[in-house]
Amino acid sequence: MSSIEPERYAVRYKVAEAARLAGVSASTLRLWESQGLVVPSRSETGHRQYSAEDVARLKRISWFRAERGLNPAAIREALETEEGSAAGPDNGEQSASSDIGRRLRSLRHAAGRTLDQVAADMGMTSSTLSTLERTSQGVSFKTLHDLADYYGTTVSRLSGEEREDVPALIRSGEWRAWPATTPGVTVQLLAEGRTMMDCHRFVLAPGAASEGAYRHEGEEFIHVLAGRLELVLDSDQFFDLLPGDSLYFESRRYHSWRNRHDGETILLWINTPPTF
């Protein structure tokens, strides 16, 4: 059984059940969600599903509101402070999948910005940003890149790619992967450490896309191993790449991409210098 499978069988509460356990009304839960205080998962049919962790968070929100009289922004900051303490550097139990979110939250705190301020600057909702900081999930590839640029870093650094004491040789199938921030996009590391190139293996599920164009410094090279990729440069140059095709371009040009294959598309993707 994989490390993510137990999550499928975790207890999930419907809105009414979660509200009862938290001692508030269902409408209050929906209000707190709109304020970015808690973001439940969704079932395949779109219904809200609250985990035991969500219910514990709801109880803390209720306490902060009733006992300390905090407004939504202050409650978010208080919860982040608690979560930051729990996820300190000495806590070895934290999953690597939440690293990106923790790094983004630390960068935001270092910049002295609130969730609402950063969300407004980025043109996204506070709830989406809050979910990303708590779970490292739920945003497009373009949004993740834009956030990295906003904080003066790169997606590769956010993903923990520049580790020390990494092997020079990485065997086939033993690639370490980035945390899964974007649905359908798996990024595997073909080289690690402080290199002069970002060397990645992209595995794109059917329909997976960057969901917008982005750019950065440097140059990049793409080689299609399997599937079919549509890549657009500067909004007006379209490239339909098939297995065996390669493309080299300047990274400062706006680029966006999409898997046009009905199965997986697999790419060798290299950026130099490591500005991605």
C-alpha positions as CSV (number, residue, x, y, z in Angstrom):
1,M,0.0,0.0,0.0
2,S,1.4,3.4,-0.9
3,S,1.9,6.2,1.5
4,I,-1.1,8.1,0.2
5,E,-3.6,5.3,0.2
6,P,-4.5,5.4,4.0
7,E,-5.8,8.9,3.4
8,R,-8.6,7.4,1.2
9,Y,-10.0,5.6,4.2
10,A,-9.7,8.4,6.7
11,V,-12.9,9.5,8.4
12,R,-14.7,12.2,6.5
13,Y,-17.6,14.3,7.9
14,K,-20.3,16.1,6.0
15,V,-21.1,19.7,6.6
16,A,-23.8,19.1,9.2
17,E,-21.7,16.5,11.0
18,A,-18.7,18.8,11.2
19,A,-20.8,21.7,12.3
20,R,-22.3,19.6,15.1
21,L,-18.9,18.5,16.3
22,A,-17.5,22.0,16.2
23,G,-20.6,23.4,18.0
24,V,-21.5,25.9,15.2
25,S,-24.1,26.0,12.4
26,A,-23.5,24.7,8.8
27,S,-23.9,28.3,7.5
28,T,-21.0,29.3,9.8
29,L,-18.8,26.7,8.3
30,R,-19.5,28.0,4.8
31,L,-18.8,31.5,6.0
32,W,-15.4,30.4,7.5
33,E,-14.6,28.7,4.2
34,S,-15.3,31.9,2.2
35,Q,-12.9,33.7,4.7
36,G,-10.1,31.2,4.1
37,L,-10.2,29.9,7.6
38,V,-10.8,26.3,6.6
39,V,-10.9,24.6,3.2
40,P,-12.4,21.1,3.2
41,S,-11.8,18.6,0.5
42,R,-14.5,17.7,-2.0
43,S,-16.0,14.3,-2.9
44,E,-16.2,13.2,-6.5
45,T,-19.7,14.7,-6.6
46,G,-18.5,18.0,-5.3
47,H,-19.8,17.7,-1.7
48,R,-17.7,19.2,1.2
49,Q,-15.8,16.6,3.3
50,Y,-14.2,17.5,6.6
51,S,-11.3,15.5,8.0
52,A,-10.7,15.0,11.8
53,E,-7.9,17.6,11.4
54,D,-10.4,20.0,9.8
55,V,-12.8,19.5,12.7
56,A,-10.0,20.2,15.2
57,R,-9.2,23.4,13.3
58,L,-12.9,24.4,13.4
59,K,-12.9,24.0,17.2
60,R,-9.9,26.3,17.4
61,I,-11.5,28.9,15.1
62,S,-14.6,28.8,17.3
63,W,-12.5,29.3,20.4
64,F,-10.5,32.2,19.0
65,R,-13.7,33.9,17.9
66,A,-15.8,33.3,21.1
67,E,-13.1,33.6,23.8
68,R,-10.6,36.1,22.3
69,G,-12.9,38.0,20.0
70,L,-10.6,37.8,17.0
71,N,-11.6,38.8,13.5
72,P,-11.0,36.3,10.5
73,A,-7.6,37.8,9.6
74,A,-6.4,37.6,13.2
75,I,-7.7,34.0,13.5
76,R,-5.8,33.0,10.4
77,E,-2.6,34.5,11.7
78,A,-3.1,32.8,15.1
79,L,-3.7,29.5,13.4
80,E,-0.6,29.9,11.2
81,T,1.5,30.7,14.3
82,E,0.3,27.5,16.0
83,E,0.9,25.4,12.9
84,G,4.3,27.0,12.4
85,S,5.3,26.0,15.9
86,A,4.1,22.5,15.4
87,A,6.1,22.2,12.1
88,G,9.3,23.5,13.5
89,P,12.7,22.3,12.3
90,D,13.0,19.7,15.1
91,N,9.8,17.9,14.1
92,G,11.0,15.0,12.0
93,E,7.5,13.7,11.6
94,Q,6.4,16.3,9.1
95,S,5.8,15.0,5.6
96,A,7.9,16.3,2.8
97,S,4.7,16.9,0.9
98,S,4.0,20.0,3.0
99,D,7.5,21.5,2.6
100,I,6.5,23.9,-0.2
101,G,3.6,25.3,1.8
102,R,5.7,25.8,4.9
103,R,8.4,27.5,2.9
104,L,5.9,29.8,1.3
105,R,4.4,30.7,4.7
106,S,7.9,31.4,6.1
107,L,8.7,33.7,3.2
108,R,5.4,35.5,3.6
109,H,6.1,36.0,7.3
110,A,9.6,37.2,6.6
111,A,8.2,39.7,4.2
112,G,5.7,40.9,6.8
113,R,2.7,40.2,4.6
114,T,-0.7,38.8,5.5
115,L,-2.6,36.2,3.5
116,D,-5.0,38.8,2.3
117,Q,-2.2,41.1,1.1
118,V,-0.3,38.4,-0.8
119,A,-3.5,37.0,-2.3
120,A,-4.5,40.4,-3.5
121,D,-1.1,41.0,-5.1
122,M,-1.3,37.6,-6.8
123,G,-4.9,37.9,-8.0
124,M,-6.0,34.8,-6.1
125,T,-8.3,34.1,-3.1
126,S,-7.1,34.0,0.5
127,S,-8.6,30.6,0.9
128,T,-6.6,29.2,-2.1
129,L,-3.4,30.6,-0.7
130,S,-4.2,29.3,2.8
131,T,-4.8,25.8,1.4
132,L,-1.5,26.0,-0.5
133,E,0.4,27.0,2.6
134,R,-1.2,24.3,4.7
135,T,-1.2,21.4,2.2
136,S,1.2,22.4,-0.6
137,Q,-1.6,21.6,-3.0
138,G,-4.4,23.3,-5.1
139,V,-2.7,25.7,-7.4
140,S,-1.7,25.8,-11.1
141,F,1.9,25.5,-12.2
142,K,1.8,29.1,-13.4
143,T,0.6,30.3,-9.9
144,L,3.3,28.3,-8.2
145,H,5.9,29.9,-10.5
146,D,4.5,33.4,-9.9
147,L,4.6,33.0,-6.2
148,A,8.2,31.9,-6.3
149,D,9.0,35.0,-8.4
150,Y,7.0,37.2,-6.0
151,Y,9.3,36.1,-3.1
152,G,12.5,36.3,-5.1
153,T,13.1,32.5,-5.3
154,T,12.5,29.7,-7.8
155,V,10.1,26.7,-7.9
156,S,13.1,24.4,-7.7
157,R,14.3,25.9,-4.5
158,L,10.8,25.9,-3.0
159,S,10.7,22.2,-3.8
160,G,13.8,21.4,-1.8
161,E,15.9,20.6,-4.8
162,E,19.2,22.2,-3.6
163,R,19.9,19.6,-0.9
164,E,23.4,18.8,0.4
165,D,25.1,15.4,0.0
166,V,23.1,14.3,-3.0
167,P,24.2,11.4,-5.2
168,A,25.9,12.1,-8.5
169,L,24.3,8.9,-10.0
170,I,20.5,8.5,-9.9
171,R,19.3,5.1,-11.1
172,S,16.3,4.7,-13.4
173,G,13.1,4.8,-11.5
174,E,14.7,6.1,-8.3
175,W,14.0,9.7,-9.1
176,R,12.8,11.9,-6.2
177,A,9.7,13.9,-7.0
178,W,8.6,17.4,-6.1
179,P,5.6,17.7,-3.7
180,A,2.4,17.3,-5.8
181,T,1.2,20.9,-5.8
182,T,-0.5,20.8,-9.2
183,P,-3.0,18.1,-10.1
184,G,-1.8,15.9,-13.0
185,V,1.8,17.2,-13.0
186,T,4.6,15.1,-11.6
187,V,8.1,16.5,-11.6
188,Q,11.0,14.1,-11.0
189,L,14.6,15.1,-10.4
190,L,17.2,13.8,-12.7
191,A,20.0,15.7,-10.9
192,E,20.0,17.2,-7.4
193,G,22.1,19.7,-5.5
194,R,23.5,23.1,-6.4
195,T,23.9,22.5,-10.2
196,M,24.1,24.8,-13.1
197,M,21.1,23.1,-14.7
198,D,17.6,22.2,-13.5
199,C,17.2,18.6,-14.9
200,H,13.7,17.3,-14.7
201,R,11.5,14.5,-15.9
202,F,7.9,15.7,-16.3
203,V,5.0,13.2,-16.3
204,L,1.8,14.9,-17.4
205,A,-1.6,13.3,-16.9
206,P,-4.2,13.7,-19.8
207,G,-5.2,17.3,-20.0
208,A,-2.6,18.5,-17.5
209,A,-1.4,22.1,-18.2
210,S,0.5,25.1,-16.9
211,E,-2.9,27.0,-16.9
212,G,-1.2,30.2,-18.0
213,A,2.0,31.5,-19.4
214,Y,5.1,32.4,-17.3
215,R,8.7,33.4,-17.9
216,H,12.0,33.7,-16.1
217,E,15.7,34.1,-16.9
218,G,17.8,31.5,-18.7
219,E,17.3,29.0,-21.5
220,E,15.5,25.7,-21.6
221,F,15.4,22.5,-23.6
222,I,12.5,20.0,-23.9
223,H,12.6,16.5,-25.4
224,V,9.4,14.5,-25.6
225,L,9.9,10.9,-24.5
226,A,6.2,9.8,-24.9
227,G,2.8,11.4,-25.6
228,R,2.1,14.8,-27.2
229,L,2.8,18.3,-25.9
230,E,1.5,21.6,-27.1
231,L,3.8,24.5,-26.1
232,V,3.0,28.1,-26.8
233,L,5.6,30.9,-26.9
234,D,4.6,34.5,-26.6
235,S,1.0,33.7,-27.1
236,D,1.3,33.3,-30.8
237,Q,3.8,30.6,-31.6
238,F,2.3,27.1,-31.3
239,F,4.4,23.9,-31.3
240,D,2.9,20.4,-31.4
241,L,5.7,18.2,-30.0
242,L,5.6,14.4,-30.6
243,P,7.8,11.6,-29.3
244,G,11.4,12.2,-30.3
245,D,10.8,16.0,-30.9
246,S,13.0,18.6,-29.1
247,L,12.6,22.4,-28.6
248,Y,15.1,24.9,-27.3
249,F,14.0,28.5,-26.4
250,E,14.9,31.4,-24.2
251,S,13.1,31.3,-20.9
252,R,12.4,35.0,-20.8
253,R,9.8,34.3,-23.5
254,Y,6.3,33.7,-22.1
255,H,5.6,30.0,-22.4
256,S,2.6,27.8,-21.5
257,W,2.0,24.1,-22.2
258,R,-0.6,21.3,-22.2
259,N,-0.7,17.6,-22.6
260,R,-2.6,17.0,-25.8
261,H,-2.3,13.2,-25.6
262,D,-5.1,10.9,-24.3
263,G,-2.5,9.2,-22.1
264,E,0.5,10.4,-20.2
265,T,3.0,12.7,-21.8
266,I,6.6,12.3,-20.5
267,L,9.3,15.0,-21.0
268,L,12.9,15.6,-20.4
269,W,13.0,19.3,-19.4
270,I,16.3,21.2,-18.7
271,N,16.7,24.8,-17.6
272,T,20.0,26.6,-17.4
273,P,21.0,28.4,-15.3
274,P,18.8,27.0,-12.5
275,T,16.3,29.9,-12.5
276,F,13.1,27.7,-12.8
